[in-house]
Amino acid sequence: MATSLYSGYKVSLNDGIFETWIPFANPTETTLDFCWGLTTLALSTYAFRRSSKIAAQYFRQRWGTPVLVRETSVISAYETFTHPITTLKNIRKRTELKTFLKNLMFSREVETKYTELFDDFFIRRRAQDPFRNLFIHGPPGNGKSLLAKRLALNVDIDYMVMAGTDLAPLGRHMATRMQEMFQWIQRHKAPILLIVDESEVFLGKRHVEDFRAALDVFFRNTAKPSNNLMLSLVANDPKNMDGEVYYRMDDIVNVTLPDETLREQLLQFFVKKHMPPSEHSDSHQLLLDLCSEVTSMTDTMSCRDIEKLVMSWKSVLDNNSDTLGRRDKILKCCQYAVEQQNIKNLLLERKKGVTKKSSAINTLAVGHPKTEEVTSKQEVSSKQEPKQKASTTQIKQAAPKIRHQW
């Protein structure tokens, strides 16, 4: 007869020794073990997630691109590990950008200045001398930042683009993000070109506290010329910039609106780009003939506006099959674009005139005797106005009493 002896968690039989675990033999111990296992699992998962976040943040700061960098040709190890497909696409885009920048067209003055900068930049890089900083200004839409990229890619150095409009959303973290960017540039041993697009947005705001701290970091890191960093500032309106910026600039390039010959070349280039003869064989020659006629109408347009104008011709060609109707409608489209451009220019001139008048009034009001007399009279009249109002209210309140006495 088989006898079983129960002692705690084990069962032993006479036929043979057979031991197993009975889970619910002692319920208090099992519940404690279960709770302990659950808490250790939760703590381990939380610790793993937290440590992985800290490690990812460290690797991003160490080997990733900074937050302020909008575009760069540097291939970081963090991005290749996290986003390998996008890095391959960026490498392909860089080769496409090189071919695109070769076809860029500028005026003769800009091209001659560009060749001088290219030769000087190439010689300084060979000799490991400090680079000369570059300042490019002019109306928007004429390829100022593309000119700086073209210089970097032709000399075969890396570039990074930072926009002044990206600083405002950061608030009080502007200075720390700026310092992170310059630390990343120092760790990058190869020479690099820093392109600051729309630089007048933050380089002229020393009166704002957050911008002042970021400006101090920027001026501290760009005080001395370096053989590892070349600075290129791009601005639309350089009048609002801080005066300390100009002391750091060595070469100044003014990219103006295209002249007549350049406008005709741009029209032909954009026609071949957006409407190739393989797709529009019947109307390609018509468009090339129209380029010489339209050139005189686009004297106030930038390169970007000319490209938009050529792109609007494509919809006209798709909606009309008659060649004579196409020609008339394209000319009407050009006239409408010119009218809109004139309205834009008038609005801009009016805005500039208002700002000039306000600045002139402010300058006259300081130290001029006549203006000081006028301002003092205005202050006295403004102080006397509430008394006059009080007297009228007193008369209204006293009117019923006088009527009652009468």
C-alpha positions as CSV (number, residue, x, y, z in Angstrom):
1,M,0.0,0.0,0.0
2,A,1.4,3.4,-1.1
3,T,1.8,5.9,1.6
4,S,2.3,9.6,1.0
5,L,3.9,12.0,3.4
6,Y,3.0,15.6,3.0
7,S,5.6,18.1,4.3
8,G,5.4,21.6,2.9
9,Y,5.8,21.6,-0.9
10,K,7.0,17.9,-1.4
11,V,5.2,14.6,-1.9
12,S,7.2,11.3,-1.5
13,L,5.9,7.8,-2.4
14,N,7.1,4.3,-1.3
15,D,7.3,3.1,-4.9
16,G,9.9,5.9,-5.9
17,I,10.9,9.3,-5.0
18,F,8.8,11.9,-7.0
19,E,9.0,15.5,-6.0
20,T,6.9,18.3,-7.5
21,W,5.8,21.8,-6.6
22,I,2.3,22.4,-5.5
23,P,1.6,26.1,-6.2
24,F,-1.3,26.7,-3.9
25,A,0.0,24.7,-0.9
26,N,0.9,28.0,0.9
27,P,-1.2,30.9,-0.5
28,T,0.5,33.7,1.4
29,E,4.0,32.9,0.2
30,T,2.8,32.4,-3.4
31,T,1.1,35.8,-3.5
32,L,4.2,37.5,-2.0
33,D,6.4,35.9,-4.6
34,F,4.0,36.9,-7.3
35,C,3.9,40.5,-6.2
36,W,7.7,40.6,-5.8
37,G,8.1,39.3,-9.3
38,L,5.6,41.8,-10.7
39,T,7.3,44.8,-9.1
40,T,10.8,43.7,-10.2
41,L,9.5,43.3,-13.8
42,A,7.9,46.8,-13.7
43,L,11.0,48.4,-12.2
44,S,13.3,46.6,-14.7
45,T,11.2,47.8,-17.7
46,Y,11.1,51.3,-16.4
47,A,14.8,51.4,-15.7
48,F,15.5,49.9,-19.2
49,R,13.3,52.5,-20.9
50,R,14.8,55.4,-18.9
51,S,18.4,54.3,-19.5
52,S,17.8,53.7,-23.2
53,K,16.3,57.3,-23.5
54,I,19.4,58.7,-21.7
55,A,21.7,56.7,-23.9
56,A,19.9,57.8,-27.1
57,Q,20.0,61.4,-25.9
58,Y,23.7,61.1,-25.2
59,F,24.4,59.5,-28.6
60,R,22.3,62.1,-30.4
61,Q,24.2,65.0,-28.7
62,R,27.5,63.3,-29.4
63,W,27.1,61.9,-32.9
64,G,23.8,63.4,-34.2
65,T,23.1,66.7,-35.9
66,P,22.1,69.7,-33.6
67,V,18.6,71.0,-33.4
68,L,19.4,74.3,-35.1
69,V,20.8,72.7,-38.2
70,R,18.2,72.7,-40.9
71,E,20.3,71.1,-43.7
72,T,23.8,69.7,-43.8
73,S,26.0,67.6,-46.0
74,V,27.6,65.9,-43.0
75,I,26.5,62.2,-42.7
76,S,26.3,61.5,-38.9
77,A,26.7,58.1,-37.4
78,Y,23.5,58.4,-35.3
79,E,21.3,59.1,-38.4
80,T,22.9,56.3,-40.4
81,F,22.1,53.9,-37.5
82,T,18.6,55.2,-36.9
83,H,17.5,56.1,-40.4
84,P,19.6,54.3,-43.0
85,I,17.2,54.7,-45.9
86,T,17.0,58.5,-45.5
87,T,20.8,58.8,-45.3
88,L,21.1,56.9,-48.6
89,K,18.5,59.3,-50.1
90,N,20.5,62.3,-48.8
91,I,23.7,61.0,-50.4
92,R,21.9,60.7,-53.7
93,K,20.4,64.2,-53.3
94,R,23.9,65.6,-52.7
95,T,25.1,64.3,-56.1
96,E,21.9,65.7,-57.7
97,L,22.5,69.1,-56.0
98,K,26.0,69.3,-57.4
99,T,24.7,68.9,-60.9
100,F,22.0,71.5,-60.2
101,L,24.3,74.0,-58.8
102,K,26.6,73.8,-61.8
103,N,23.7,75.1,-64.0
104,L,23.1,78.1,-61.7
105,M,23.2,81.5,-63.5
106,F,24.2,84.8,-61.9
107,S,25.1,88.2,-63.2
108,R,28.7,88.9,-64.5
109,E,29.7,90.8,-61.3
110,V,28.6,87.9,-59.1
111,E,30.3,85.3,-61.3
112,T,33.6,87.3,-61.2
113,K,33.4,87.7,-57.4
114,Y,32.6,84.0,-57.1
115,T,35.7,83.0,-59.1
116,E,37.9,85.2,-56.8
117,L,36.3,83.7,-53.7
118,F,36.8,80.2,-55.1
119,D,40.5,80.7,-55.8
120,D,41.1,82.3,-52.4
121,F,39.1,79.6,-50.6
122,F,41.0,76.8,-52.3
123,I,44.4,78.4,-51.6
124,R,43.6,78.9,-47.9
125,R,42.4,75.4,-47.5
126,R,45.6,74.0,-49.1
127,A,47.8,76.2,-46.9
128,Q,45.5,75.6,-43.8
129,D,45.2,79.3,-43.2
130,P,42.2,80.9,-41.5
131,F,39.2,81.4,-43.8
132,R,37.6,84.7,-44.7
133,N,34.0,85.2,-43.7
134,L,31.4,85.9,-46.4
135,F,28.4,88.2,-46.3
136,I,25.7,87.8,-49.1
137,H,22.8,90.2,-49.3
138,G,20.2,91.2,-51.8
139,P,16.5,90.9,-52.6
140,P,14.9,87.5,-51.8
141,G,14.5,84.8,-54.4
142,N,17.8,85.3,-56.3
143,G,19.9,82.3,-55.0
144,K,22.0,83.7,-52.2
145,S,22.1,80.6,-50.1
146,L,22.5,78.5,-53.2
147,L,25.6,80.5,-54.1
148,A,27.1,79.7,-50.7
149,K,26.3,76.0,-51.1
150,R,27.9,76.1,-54.6
151,L,31.1,77.4,-53.1
152,A,31.2,74.7,-50.5
153,L,30.5,71.8,-52.8
154,N,32.9,73.0,-55.5
155,V,35.8,73.3,-53.0
156,D,34.7,69.9,-51.6
157,I,34.0,70.8,-48.0
158,D,30.9,70.1,-45.9
159,Y,28.3,72.8,-45.2
160,M,25.5,73.3,-42.7
161,V,22.5,75.6,-43.0
162,M,21.0,77.4,-40.0
163,A,18.0,79.7,-40.3
164,G,17.4,82.8,-38.1
165,T,13.7,82.0,-37.9
166,D,14.3,78.7,-36.1
167,L,15.6,80.5,-33.0
168,A,12.4,82.2,-32.0
169,P,10.4,79.1,-31.0
170,L,13.2,77.9,-28.7
171,G,12.7,80.8,-26.3
172,R,15.1,80.6,-23.3
173,H,16.9,77.6,-24.8
174,M,18.4,79.6,-27.6
175,A,21.8,80.0,-26.1
176,T,22.1,76.3,-25.1
177,R,21.2,75.1,-28.6
178,M,23.6,77.6,-30.1
179,Q,26.4,76.3,-27.9
180,E,25.6,72.7,-28.8
181,M,25.9,73.6,-32.5
182,F,29.3,75.2,-32.0
183,Q,30.5,72.3,-29.9
184,W,29.4,69.9,-32.7
185,I,31.4,72.0,-35.2
186,Q,34.5,71.8,-33.0
187,R,34.1,68.0,-32.8
188,H,33.9,67.9,-36.6
189,K,37.6,67.9,-37.5
190,A,37.2,68.7,-41.2
191,P,36.5,72.3,-42.3
192,I,32.9,73.3,-42.6
193,L,30.9,76.2,-44.0
194,L,28.2,77.6,-41.7
195,I,25.5,79.3,-43.7
196,V,23.1,81.5,-41.6
197,D,20.0,82.1,-43.7
198,E,17.8,85.1,-42.9
199,S,20.5,86.2,-40.5
200,E,18.9,89.7,-39.9
201,V,16.0,88.0,-38.0
202,F,18.2,87.3,-34.9
203,L,21.4,89.3,-35.5
204,G,19.6,92.6,-35.0
205,K,17.6,91.8,-31.8
206,R,20.1,92.6,-29.1
207,H,17.3,94.3,-27.0
208,V,15.5,91.0,-26.5
209,E,16.9,89.0,-23.5
210,D,16.8,85.5,-25.1
211,F,18.2,86.7,-28.3
212,R,20.9,88.7,-26.4
213,A,22.2,85.5,-24.8
214,A,22.2,83.6,-28.1
215,L,24.0,86.6,-29.8
216,D,26.7,86.5,-27.0
217,V,27.3,82.8,-27.7
218,F,27.4,83.5,-31.5
219,F,29.9,86.4,-31.2
220,R,32.1,84.5,-28.7
221,N,32.5,81.6,-31.1
222,T,33.1,83.6,-34.2
223,A,35.3,86.3,-32.7
224,K,38.6,84.9,-34.2
225,P,39.1,83.6,-37.8
226,S,39.4,79.9,-37.9
227,N,40.8,77.3,-40.3
228,N,38.0,74.9,-39.3
229,L,35.0,77.2,-39.7
230,M,34.0,79.6,-42.4
231,L,31.0,81.8,-41.7
232,S,28.6,82.9,-44.5
233,L,25.7,85.2,-43.5
234,V,22.7,85.6,-45.9
235,A,20.4,88.6,-45.4
236,N,17.6,90.2,-47.4
237,D,17.7,93.6,-45.5
238,P,21.1,94.2,-43.8
239,K,20.1,97.6,-42.4
240,N,18.6,96.0,-39.3
241,M,21.6,93.9,-38.3
242,D,23.9,94.6,-35.4
243,G,27.0,96.7,-36.1
244,E,29.3,94.1,-34.6
245,V,28.5,91.7,-37.4
246,Y,30.1,93.8,-40.1
247,Y,33.5,93.7,-38.3
248,R,33.5,89.9,-38.7
249,M,32.8,90.0,-42.4
250,D,35.7,90.0,-44.9
251,D,34.0,89.7,-48.3
252,I,30.6,91.2,-49.3
253,V,28.6,90.0,-52.3
254,N,25.5,91.8,-53.5
255,V,23.2,89.5,-55.4
256,T,20.8,92.0,-57.3
257,L,17.9,91.4,-59.5
258,P,18.8,89.7,-62.9
259,D,19.5,92.0,-65.9
260,E,17.9,91.6,-69.3
261,T,20.3,89.1,-70.8
262,L,20.2,87.0,-67.6
263,R,16.4,87.1,-67.5
264,E,16.2,85.8,-71.1
265,Q,18.6,83.0,-70.2
266,L,16.6,82.1,-67.1
267,L,13.4,82.0,-69.1
268,Q,14.9,79.6,-71.6
269,F,16.4,77.5,-68.9
270,F,13.1,77.1,-67.0
271,V,11.2,76.4,-70.2
272,K,13.7,73.5,-70.9
273,K,13.5,72.3,-67.3
274,H,9.7,72.3,-66.7
275,M,8.5,71.8,-70.3
276,P,11.0,69.7,-72.1
277,P,10.6,69.1,-75.9
278,S,9.9,65.4,-75.4
279,E,6.6,66.3,-73.6
280,H,5.7,69.5,-75.4
281,S,7.1,69.1,-78.9
282,D,4.5,71.1,-80.7
283,S,4.7,74.2,-78.4
284,H,8.4,74.1,-77.3
285,Q,9.6,76.4,-80.1
286,L,6.7,78.8,-79.4
287,L,7.8,79.2,-75.8
288,L,11.4,79.8,-76.7
289,D,10.3,82.5,-79.2
290,L,8.1,84.1,-76.5
291,C,11.1,84.3,-74.1
292,S,12.6,87.3,-75.9
293,E,9.3,89.1,-75.9
294,V,8.6,88.5,-72.3
295,T,12.1,89.5,-71.1
296,S,11.3,93.3,-71.2
297,M,8.2,92.7,-69.0
298,T,10.0,91.0,-66.2
299,D,12.4,93.8,-65.2
300,T,11.2,93.8,-61.5
301,M,11.0,90.1,-61.1
302,S,13.4,87.9,-59.2
303,C,14.7,84.4,-60.3
304,R,12.0,82.7,-58.2
305,D,9.2,84.9,-59.7
306,I,10.5,84.1,-63.2
307,E,10.3,80.4,-62.5
308,K,6.8,80.7,-61.2
309,L,5.8,82.6,-64.3
310,V,7.2,79.8,-66.5
311,M,5.3,77.2,-64.5
312,S,2.1,79.1,-65.0
313,W,2.5,78.7,-68.8
314,K,2.3,74.9,-68.4
315,S,-1.4,75.1,-67.3
316,V,-2.1,77.3,-70.3
317,L,-0.6,74.8,-72.6
318,D,-2.5,71.9,-71.1
319,N,-5.9,73.6,-71.3
320,N,-5.6,75.0,-74.9
321,S,-4.8,73.2,-78.1
322,D,-4.9,76.1,-80.5
323,T,-1.4,77.7,-81.1
324,L,-2.8,81.3,-81.6
325,G,-4.9,81.0,-78.5
326,R,-2.0,79.7,-76.5
327,R,0.2,82.7,-77.5
328,D,-2.5,85.3,-76.5
329,K,-3.2,83.6,-73.2
330,I,0.4,83.3,-72.3
331,L,0.9,87.0,-73.0
332,K,-2.2,87.7,-70.8
333,C,-0.8,85.5,-68.1
334,C,2.5,87.5,-68.2
335,Q,0.7,90.8,-68.0
336,Y,-1.3,89.7,-65.0
337,A,1.9,88.5,-63.3
338,V,3.6,91.8,-64.0
339,E,0.6,93.7,-62.5
340,Q,0.7,91.6,-59.4
341,Q,4.5,92.2,-59.1
342,N,4.0,95.9,-59.4
343,I,1.4,95.9,-56.6
344,K,3.8,93.9,-54.4
345,N,6.6,96.5,-55.1
346,L,4.3,99.4,-54.3
347,L,3.3,97.8,-50.9
348,L,7.0,97.2,-50.1
349,E,7.9,100.8,-51.0
350,R,5.0,102.1,-48.9
351,K,6.1,100.0,-45.9
352,K,9.7,101.3,-46.3
353,G,8.5,104.9,-46.6
354,V,6.5,104.5,-43.4
355,T,9.5,103.1,-41.5
356,K,11.7,105.9,-42.9
357,K,9.2,108.6,-41.8
358,S,9.0,107.1,-38.3
359,S,12.8,106.9,-38.0
360,A,13.2,110.5,-39.3
361,I,10.6,111.8,-36.8
362,N,12.4,109.9,-34.0
363,T,15.7,111.4,-34.9
364,L,14.3,114.9,-35.2
365,A,12.5,114.6,-31.9
366,V,15.8,114.1,-30.1
367,G,17.7,117.4,-29.4
368,H,15.7,119.6,-31.9
369,P,14.2,122.7,-30.2
370,K,11.2,123.0,-32.4
371,T,10.2,119.4,-32.0
372,E,10.8,119.6,-28.3
373,E,8.4,122.6,-28.1
374,V,5.8,120.7,-30.1
375,T,6.1,117.6,-27.9
376,S,5.9,119.8,-24.7
377,K,2.7,121.5,-26.0
378,Q,1.2,118.2,-26.9
379,E,2.0,116.9,-23.4
380,V,0.4,120.0,-21.8
381,S,-2.7,119.7,-23.9
382,S,-3.0,116.0,-23.1
383,K,-2.7,116.9,-19.4
384,Q,-5.4,119.6,-19.7
385,E,-7.9,117.3,-21.6
386,P,-9.0,115.3,-18.5
387,K,-9.6,118.6,-16.6
388,Q,-11.9,119.9,-19.4
389,K,-13.8,116.6,-19.4
390,A,-14.2,116.9,-15.7
391,S,-15.6,120.4,-16.0
392,T,-18.2,119.3,-18.5
393,T,-19.3,116.4,-16.3
394,Q,-19.6,118.9,-13.3
395,I,-21.8,121.2,-15.4
396,K,-24.1,118.2,-16.3
397,Q,-24.3,117.3,-12.7
398,A,-25.0,120.8,-11.5
399,A,-27.7,121.5,-14.2
400,P,-30.7,120.0,-12.4
401,K,-29.8,121.9,-9.2
402,I,-29.7,125.2,-11.1
403,R,-33.0,124.4,-12.8
404,H,-34.6,123.6,-9.4
405,Q,-33.4,126.9,-8.0
406,W,-34.8,128.8,-11.0
